[in-house]
Amino acid sequence: MEITLPSMSDKKWTCADLLSSYRFWGITFFFLVLSFIGSLGSSYGVYFWSKSLSIPADRIG
């Protein structure tokens, strides 16, 4: 599979080129870290509210 960008009409990108590029892995790693931080934040939010309001965690959300 080849991908041609309009701005780079002479360069054809294959699947192997995309998977070996630093930009692809940088963006992938960035969104993985972002989702990991989001899941940690949501679980800490439940812990914070259960401790500060003194109610069980299963009654939150």
N, C-alpha and C positions, 0 to 999 in steps of 0.2 A: 504494500500500500504506500503510495507516495502522496505527499501534500505539497501543493505549490501555493506560496503566498504571493499576493499581487505585487507587493513592494520588492520582493526578491524573486523575480520571474526566472532567473537563471539557476537558482538553488532549489533542488528538490529534497524534501525531508522524508526519510523513511521512518518506519516505526522504531528501528534500532537507533536512529539519530535522536529521535525524541526521548527515548528511554535513557539514553546515555548523556543527555544534556544536563548541565548544572541548573539551568532555569527550571526545568521540569521537576527535578528532585527538590529544588529549593521551595517551589510553590507547594508541592505535595507535603513536604516536611512542615512548612508554615501552617497549612490548614490542619494537619494532624495535631500539631502542638496547640493550635487554637481550640480545636474540639476537646482536647484533653484538659486544657485550662477551664473551658466552659463546664465540663462535667464535674471537675473538682469544685468549681465555684458553686454549682447548683447543689451538690451534696453538702458542702460546708454551710450553705444557706439554711438548709434544713436543720443541721446541727446547731447553728447559731440561734435560730428562732426557738428551737426546742429547749435550749439551755436558758435563754433570756426570758422566755415566757413560762417556763416550767410546765410544759405540756408534752405529752408523748409525741414522738416523731411521726407516728402513723396517723395522727390527727392533723398534720400539716399538709397542705396542698391537696 
